[in-house]
Amino acid sequence: MSGRDGYKLERYLIDPRRADDLLAEIAARAASYTPEWVFDPKNPDIGSVLTILFAGQMSGSIDRLNQLVNKYRMEFVNMLNVGLLPASPATGVCVFDLVQNVVPGVDMPSGVRLLGYDEEATSAVVFETLSHLHVTNASVSDVAMSSSHFGKIIPLRGTATAARPAWIPAPASGEDSEQANDAIRLFDFSEEGVGQNALLLYHENAFDVPPRSNVFVEVFAPDGKPLADTLADSSAYRWSYFDGAGFTPFTEAVDVDGVLSLRRDGAMEKTPIRGDVACDVVRVDAVGPVNGSLDLGNILIHSSAVDTPPDFANNNEADLPVGEFMPFGNTASLFDDCYIGSDSVFSHDGAEITLRFSLSYRDKLVTFTPEQEAADLKIIKPKPRQIVFTTAHTRADRVSAEYFNGTGWCRLTGDEQWATIFDGSVSGPVELTFTCPQGWEPISIGANTGRCVRLRIESADNCYLQPCVHHMPLVHGFSISYEYTESKKQPTYMERLSGVETVDLTRAIAGGVPFTAFEAFPSVGNNLYIGLDSKPGGRPLSLYFALQGSARRAGVPLRFEYSTGRGFTHMRVEDGTDGFSKSGVVTFNPGDDFTFLEQMGLSRCWIRIVDAEGFFDEAGRYHPIITDIIPNAVAIHNVQTLDEDVFYVDEAAPNMSFRLSSDNILSADVYVNERNLPKPVIEKMIAEEPERVRVEYDERGEVSGFHVLWNEVDNFDGSAPGDRHYVIDRLHNTIRFGDGIGVRIPAASSEPAFTVRVRRCDGATGNLPAGSLTDLMDRVLYVGDVFNPLATSGGSDMESVALAMERVSGVVNSGGRLVSERDYERETLNFSEMIGSARCIVESPLTHGEFSLNIALLMRDYLDGSYSFENVRDGLVDRIRRKCEATLTADCIRVTEPTFVRIDVDVWVFEPNKKARYDTAALIRERVAERLDPLPREDARGTMYGGWRIGEMPAPEQIEIMLYGISGDAVIKRFTATANYIDKNGERRSCELSRLKREPFMVGVNGKHKVHFL
């Protein structure tokens, strides 16, 4: 009889001989004692037949003799009055979907039966739901996290995107669809968030200054107080500008006498904002969380630039060097033009613009050519005589200064200072000042486009006479400066990026209305937002959270809230995840005011889970990994409640036993007919214990039937006269009552003596793979698809006799007390057949002030996830606590899964026979997998392989010995073994197996093994 890990019921052999041994002994003796008789079992005579019959009977007697020791052992166990442990039901989670577009929701009671199918099962396995549920059509459309500590909002699933300026297009639909498959690291804010807290200022020209020039921003509170010192704090705010590719921080942002001075090194680039309006953009971001809102009353912008060279200079469509140039060339002509451009400076309407340059002159003689002179003389010379020409002089006597307004050229205000500047009366340093007009527009001049001043010669006496000396101006070191004296500008447009929302503040600032520039973070603490796309019509609702990895940590206190029209309200829940320490179903009951609320730019019905105490703010915290969130989930178990059986008792007798019509009995409701009790006793029980009695009344209102619920006990040793006790023998599927003296028994009656309603399970058969539960046994209107998203687990058959004897041996060994680590491990292994291995470490009181018990469980179905572990953990803790009440409290008992270390092995092989490579690779992978299997297993040949005690990791040398022990022509050249695991902080680690730092609760499991041929 096989037990745990290949354990077999020992055979204490008094006589090891079998029938073949007896026949061989008879044949040997016959040859010496009766040589005249030949014993031939293949062609037996009458003597041989008698001998064969004797050997068979004798071997049977020897078998019974050999069982004697085990019978004594079993009898000793029976003296301890220990029964077999019952079967355990498989448990899991099932999800219900409504028929679409029929009803918004439907209430489903508890106890709804489902049917599951396994390929090897001959019949369906019945499961029941454990709680009432409102099945809704609402689905989880959005998931996001926020943290006031880190000032971040991180969208995880759905359509929530980062707040963006209005001129940046929204991402195309479906770009973030890959989020749906991403795991969620709960309250992990190490990644960049999308939540923003920024103010964007737009203007066509106020920020457009040359590099290393100053922009001044005056910021005022609603009461008029300057706030430059607040916004110049680089630890709280960051100023940047748009350079065409993104936002680049200003080189300098300082407070100068209550005015914020900004300076940059790079070039700004305008971007179209609304229609054809192109603006420069300046952005100020809050650095880190904003604890309180910052309200502003007004923002004024002005700037200055000193000694900026012009963008271009042009004369008669020819470009001139801006360092030194002759505005009108080397000869003067009426209406000659010179264009001096500086788009950034001449865009600052209302600013005082100053032009500085050094002025000198160059002379050029313009005279007749010899041919021209000869032609003229023929006309005017009647007789030979000498003609003398007088040389004329010309200058740019009068010049106009103009700007382009989009339609034509207009004179600059105060252009009189330009009129005679080039007539030769002025030389050396020159400084001209004028107020930049409004409406100055760019124009294309040659290859250049921008705002420019047009200088035009309006008067130049003698410019067409010849010979004539042209005295033409030469400009050196032309520079342009500007500053605002009186005129200051508000932003043309203004936006606030708040969280994931964009708010237009243009009207507020234009209308002189105070506005919030930076909002305080909308929620306190760490928050997980789960958005439903429609409003559920009933309750309770549920969400199943699938968690990844080991549950080697305690849960944390969390607060659950739901959205109303006014915000969020606290609600009570049944948290099956124990603070996200394990996968489970969370059932919640929101109020009637559960409705849509705008959050992160999305209107959803929100469930909010809050880490109000900031538990996850500390560095190094482990973050649970949520792989899926599924609505309409309910816990199920493989428990089948059978119809009630009726039993009659003709004559009451001690130790009555009745056979029940079921196996794998979990529990039973046994109601015994006690109609013969005195009327006062019946009335008292009805009044004081209504939940334990069934009462039937006749038409007169008199009690016509009275049945009382009795209690199951392991044995009658602790029973007293009058106790309503019974025992269920699960090995033989019977119910047994006491002797009628030390404990009460049912009375004989012509009516039914008692009824039994059994609850049973299918044991290990109930462990079904994911997707096996697809049918409803009980019809529920409008419910369509049914499925289990993960395998059901935890089901085990009734304890075998061998395991019971092993368990009792442990009890005898420890005297029923748990003292040593081995005692705890033995008790743990005997708790459930689903536990494959256990490791216990007891920490002394010198460390924590009291004993602390740490137990790691390796489940037999560990490859299917943690659900089986979760099913046994709480029961095991309770069992250990009850046995150690004097030494351990529940808080001191910590039951976890091991730290799973995935070992990947790569092997390089030389295989001369190419046709054998496939078989060689399969053999190597098989042997490696067997060697690294943490649980001992039995192969088809009956050979045990694998098995590692928790905390004992395979060494590379052991893998090497196994690999080089593989026979055949293949030659193992080298191999590597890599260990991969998740540390206590939830971070993935990888290293060579030889460098792995061992921990007490580590266990190695198979990873991906590869074979490479050389």
Buried (B, 14 or more C-beta within 10 A) or exposed (E): EEBBBEBEBEEEEEEEBBBEBBBEEBBEEBEEEEEEEEBEBEEEEEBBEEBBEBBEEBBEEBEEEBBEBBEEBBEEBEEEEBBBBBBBBBBBBBBBBBEEEEBBBBEBEEEBBBBBEBEEBEEBBBBBBBBBBBBBBBEBBBBBBBBBBBBBBBBBBBBBBBBBBEBEEEEEEEEBEEBEEEBBBBBBBEEEBBBBBBBBBBBBBBBBBBBEBBBBBBBBBEEEEBBBEBBBEEEBBBBBBBBEEEBBBBEBBBBEEEBBBBBBEEEBEBBEBEEEEBBBBBBBBBBBBBEEEBBBBBBBBBBBBBEBBBBBBBBEEEBBEBEBBBBBBEBBBEEBBBBBBBBBBBBBBBBBBBBBBBBEBEEEEBEEEEEEEEEEEEEEEEEEEEEEEEEBEBBBBBBBBBBBBEEEEBBBEEBEBBBBBBBBEEEEEBEBEBBBBEEBEBBEBEEBBBBBBBBBBEBBBBBEBBEBBBBBBBBEEBBBBBBBEEBBBBBBBBBBBBBBBBBEBBEBBEEEEBBBBBBBBBBBBBBBBBBBBBBBBBBBBBBBBBBBBBBBBEBBEBBBBBBBEEEBBEBEBBBBBBBBBBBBBBBBBBEEEBBBBEBBBBEBBBBBBBBEEBBBBEEEBBBBBBBBBBBBBBBBBBBBBBEEBEBBBEEBEEEBEBEBEBBBBBBBBBBBBBBEBEEEEBEEBBEEEEEBBEEEEEEEEEBEBBBBBBEBBEEBEEBEEEBBBBBBBBBEBBBBBBEBEBBBBBBEBEEBBBBBBBBBBBBBBBBBBBEBBBEBEBEBEBBEEBBBBBBBBBBBBBBBBBBBBBBBBBBEEBEEEBEEBEBBBBBBBBBBBBBBBBBBBBBEEEEEEEBBBBBBBBBBBBEBBBBBBBBBBEBBBEBBBEBBEEBBEEEBBBBBBBBBBBBBBBBBBEBEEEEBBEEBBEBBBEBBBBBBBBBBBEEEEEEEBBBBEBBBBBEBEEBBEBBEEBEEEBEBEEBBBBBBBBEEEBEEEEEEBEEBEEBBBBBBBBBEBBBEBE
